[in-house]
Structure formats: structure tokens, C-alpha cells
Amino acid sequence: MTVKVLIAIVISAALFIMPACKPGETPPAVVGNKAPSFTLRDLEGKKIGLSDFSGKVVIMDFWATWCSPCKESTREFERLHRRYKNRGIVFLGISMDLGGSAAQKVKDFSERNDLTYLMLMDDGAASKAYAVHNIPATYVLDKNHVIVKIYPGYMPGLGSMISEQIEKLSSNADTFAQNDQGHKPQQHRHEKHAKQNNPIPMTEHSVTQGESLYEKHCQPCHGGSGNGGIGPNLTDTIWIHGNTDGEIFKIITDGAQGTAMRGFEKELTKEMRWHLVNYLKSLERSRL
């Protein structure tokens, strides 16, 4: 057997065992994706689901009583919980302790350390859905439960980093709420620009360029693949469907009237903005 043939066999085998999402599977728990849903029991045995906190920013910490770094993360979590509990921010401690006495261990640990935020017991399903292999692991979800930040492990200053994310999410959410009140879809129509054609063909290269720009400039507000986050969904009938290339280019350039979206004329060249248009239109086509 030649070296070339052996290499080909190895590569072929690798392709078959590489992980991939099958139709209907939950998308991976990565930044920009919707957080996997779950239903777990609290320390009293009551079922609690992520959906119970719909419309709220959620901070989750996967941890265990036997994990030394986790002790530091729980202290940070408690400080943050006391600081933000009156602002509607939800803190969840998801314990990976196992065994019949696991809930009692967590209860005893919480009482000894004056932990008052909500503790849930993972039966393995949540940690599997979030692909948690090392703890502590912290996930920051926006009000639409899109994952905006993941902090693997414990590090000095973790509390400050989480606090910064909370302030950013709260500020952006308030801005959108104030600026989006009463705005109508018609405000996004620009008849003068409706017939303007995109000078850049929608090629794979252009869509890839647009995707890179989207991830940097748009995803923090509009979520992964335009599915919505702090800002609105960019794939529904109000924001994209029916709008021409020229109208979308105009919105990217000058911003959307009556909303918190600003224009990117000074940050992105015309070519970049047209690439972004192609990427957004590709999202529209993928949902038709």
C-alpha cells in the first residue's frame, strides 16, 4: 500500500467520524446561537426551565461542590446576584454534582457560603447540550436567550467581565426599547433607492466577506445568522423580505430611522456594504 493511498484512507475515515449537526438537532451552544432549552429541578425538587425566564438576561454557571475553582466562581456569582437582582437579571447555578445526596450537598454548600441565587441540579442533559467538559463554565444570555459570551474556567476579574456584559446588554436593551416604540415597517422603505442594483454579484466569496463583516459589526445586536438578539430579527418579513438591494444598502449606510441602528458609512467602504447586503440576502434565500 502506497503512502498516498494510506493518507487517502485516513482522510476518508476522518470525514465519517467528524461531528456534525443533523437535521432537527439542537444547534451547538456557541456565541451567536440560541441557548439550548432545558428543564431541571431546584433543590426542593421543583421543575425549572430556561423558558421560565423568557425576556430576561440570564447568567448561568456550571459548577460542582467538589471543584475548587468553582468556589471562587460561586462567590463572584453571589456578589453579582445581590447587585443585579433588583434589575431583573437572572443568575442560575447549575450543579453537576451526582448521586442521591447531590442536592443536599449543594444545599449545605449554599448555606455555608451564604449563596442566595437559584441552584439547579443537572442530570447530565444540560451539560451535554452545552458541551460542558470543564468547570466552572459561565454562559451569558441576552433577553432572547441568545448566547453572547462564554467564560470557560475561573479567572481573576471574572465578576467584572460578567458585570460589563450585563451593563452592555441592559443599556442596549433600554436603547432599543426607547427608540423602537411605535416605528412602522414603512419607515424602512426607500423608494428612491429601491431600483439600485448591487454592483457586486452574489458569489460565495462575496457572501463569505459579508458574513465576516456581519459577525463583527451586526451580530452583537442582531444575533447569529440574523435570528435576532438585542436588536430585531433580520430574516423576517419586516426587516429583509421585500426590501431591495438598494434599500438594504441605504439602511446599512445611514441607519434605520426610528430605531437604535446607526449607519456604517464611515466604518465600511461601499464594497464592504454591498458584501454585507449579499450576506443578508443569502439569509433570506435560505429561509424561502
N, C-alpha and C positions, 0 to 999 in steps of 0.2 A: 504494500500500500504506500503510495507516494505521500509526501508531506502535504502537497496541495489538496489531495483527496481527504486526508485526515482533518485538515483545517476546515474544509467544507462541511464535513460531518459534524464537527464540534459546533460550528456556527449554526447549522440547521437545528441541532438539538437544543441549543440555547434559545432559539426563537420560539420553540414549542413550550419552554418552561418559563419564559419571561411573563411576569404578571401583567394582566390587562383587565380592563373593565368590560364585562359582558353586558349586553342589553338588559336593562332592568336593575342592574346592580347600583348600589349607592355610590355616588362619586367619592373619590378619596378626600379625606379630611385635610385639605391643604388651603393655604391662604387664597381667598377669592371664591372658594366653593361654599355652598350651603352646608352648614354643620349637620352631620348625621343626627337624626332624631333618636331618642331613647326614652325608656321608661324604667326607672329604678325605684328602689324602696328607701325611705329615710330610716333613721334609727328607731323609729316607732313602728316600722313596717308599712307605713302609708306609701302608696304608689305616687311618684312624682315624675312628670315628663318634661322634657325640654319645651314642649309646646305650651306648657302651663305659664311660661314666661314670655309669651308672644308680645312683640312690640317693645321689649326691654333689652338693654345691653346686658350680656351675660359673660361673666368671667369664671372659667372652670379650671380647677386644679386637680389633676390625677395624682394621688399620693397614697401612702400607707404608713401605719404606725411604726413599722419596723425599719423605715427608710430614714436615715439620719439627715440628709439634706432636706427631706420633706418637713422636718420640724421647723426649719428656718422659713420655708415657704408658707407654712400654716400661720406663723407669726405675722408675716407680711400680709397674708390674706385677711387676718383678723383686723389689723390696723386699717387696711383699705375698706373693709366691710363697715367698720364703725364710722369711717369718714364719709362714705358714699351711700349708706343705706337709706338715708332720707331723700336721696335724689333718684331712687328707683333702680339703682344698679344692683344686679343680682350676682351674688357670689355662691358658687357651688363647689364643695369639696367632694370629690368622687373617690371614695376609698377602694383600694384594690386588695384590702385585707380579705383573706379567705378563711373558711371554716365556720362551724356552728356558733362559735363565740365571737366572730368578727365584729358584729355590730356592737356588742358590749365593750370590746376593746376600744373601738372608735369613740364610744360614748364616754368611757373612762378617760381616754386621752383628751377629749374635748373639755371635760370638766376640770382636769388638772391644769390645762393650759388656757382656760377661760375663752374657749372658742365658741362664738355665738352664731356664726354663719351656717347655712344649711349643709348638712352632711348627707350624702347618698352612698349606698353600698352597691358597688359594681359586681355583677355576677359574671363578668367576663365579656359581655356583649358590647358594652360601651367602649372599653379599652380596645377591643378588637376593631370596632367601627372607626375609631380614631387612630388606629395603628400605633398605640402607645406601647413602646418597648422598654423605655427608661423613665423613671420618675424621680422628682416631680416633673410634670408636663402641664403647662398652662396654656389655655386657649382663650382668646378674646373674640367675642362675637358681637356684631353690631345689632341694632334693633330688629333687623330682618334675619338675624342668626346666620349671617354670612361670616365666615372666619376672616378676621382682619389681621390677626397676629398670633404667632405661636412661639412660646418660650420653652425650649427643651432644657430641663435641668434647673438647678438653682444657681443664681449668681448674685453677688453683691449689687445692690441697686435695683433689683427686680421690682420692688414695690414702686419705685419712682418711674420705671419704664411702663408699668401697667397703668399707673396714675396718669401718665402723659397720654396714653391711648384713650383712657376714659374721658379725659378733658377734651381731646380732639373729637371723639365720637359725639359727646354731648354738645359741643359747640357747633359742629356741622349739622347735627340733627335739628338744633334750635334754629339755625340759619335757614335750612330748607323749609322748616315748618312755617317760619315767618314769611319767607319770600314766595312760597308756592301757594299760599292761600288765595283761592279764587281764580287762579290762572286757568286759561282755557287752551285746548289743543290748537285753536286757530292762531294763537299767538306765535306758533312755531312755523307758520306758513309764510313764505317769502316769494310772492308771485313773480317779482322782478328777476329772481334768481332760479325760478323753477325749471327753465329751459336750458340752464347752463350745464353742459356735459362735462364729465370727468375726463381730463386730458390724459389720464394715466389708466391704461387697460387694467381690468381686474384679473391680474395674473397671480399665481401662487406667491411669487416674490413680493408683489405689492401688498397682498393680504398679510403676509408674514411681517412686513415692515410696519403695517398699520397695527397689527396685534401688539408688537413691541411698544409702539407709542401709546396704545390704549392702556397696557399694563402699567406704564409709568405715570401717565397723566390722568387717566379716567377711572381705572379700576378701584382706587381707594374710595371713591364715592359711588360708582355705579356697579360695583361687584364684578366677579368673574364672568366672562363671556356676555357682559351686558345684562345680566339677570337681575340687577337691582341690588342696592345696598343702602347706604345713607341717602343717596340720590335715587331717582326713579329707574325703572326697568327700561332699557334701551332697545328692547326687541318687540315691544307690543305695538298695537295699532296707533297709539297716540304719538310715540316718540320716533318711530322709524318707518313703519309701513305707510306707504302713500307719499312719503317725502321723497323728493328727487335728490339726485347727487348734489345739485347746486344749492338746494335748501339746506341740506345737511352740512355742506361746506360753509355756508353762511353762518349757521349756528355755531360750528366749531370755531370760526373766525371771530365772531362778535359776541358769542354767548347767547343764552336763551332768555328772551325778555320775560320779566315777571318771575324769574327763578333765581336760585343762587349760583347757577352756572355762569362762569366768566368766559371771556373769549381767549383764544390762544394765538392771536395774530402775531404777537411779539415773541412768543416762545417757539412756535413751529413755523417752518417755512411753508410756502404754498404746496410744494411737493409732498411734504410730510402730512399736511392736512388732507390732501387728496388720497394718500395711502390710508389714512385713518377712515376716510369715507368708504373706501373699498372694504376695509375690515368690517365696519359696521353693516354694510350692505351684505357681506358674506354671512353675518349672523342672521340677518333677515331671511336670506335664501335657505339657510339650514333649517329653518322652522316652518317653511311653507309646505 
